[in-house]
Amino acid sequence: MKEAATIDEFIDYAYNISKKMEEFANQNNADEKLVKLLTSASDPESRFKARILIQMMDIVDRVKKVGYYLHEPVKMEGLLQQKLDGSVRINNIPIPEGTIIEYKVNGEWEMGRISVNSQTKMARITAVNDFGTAKIERIEQLPVRIRQISSK
């Protein structure tokens, strides 16, 4: 395989490796075998290693999801709005709570998730993995783009 010359080529390369690993794991029942190994941990040392392995797998899974996300092309771009009915929209298209978005701050793209405050019903942008901590409280007219519309 040729060397990646751009960030997009590197993302494609990493995406393809992740897909191959996922296919291999699915074909070989790796998840089932791993669950058996983790649940069979019977002494403090093996339980410790099992806990650490589960944490590592969670990190790898999050990295894989972000890699898959970045591999997608931008599908929508515009200004974020919240309507009186509480819906969040881009170019008058509803955007569900939980959707990962990219938003521009000081000329740079950042990543967050649409979250709605359950008490005020006002939308905000939170960290991708945290629905509670607001990164951006006022979303109105914020330049945004989306690679995939999804829910929590």
Secondary structure, DSSP 8 states (H G I E B T S, - for coil): -----SHHHHHHHHHHHHHHHHHHHHHTTHHHHHHHHHHT--SHHHHHHHHHHHHHHHHHHHHHHHHHHHHS---EEEEEEE-TTS-EEETTEE--TT-EEEEEETTEEEEEEEEE-TTT--EEEE-TT-SSSEEES--TT-EEEES-----
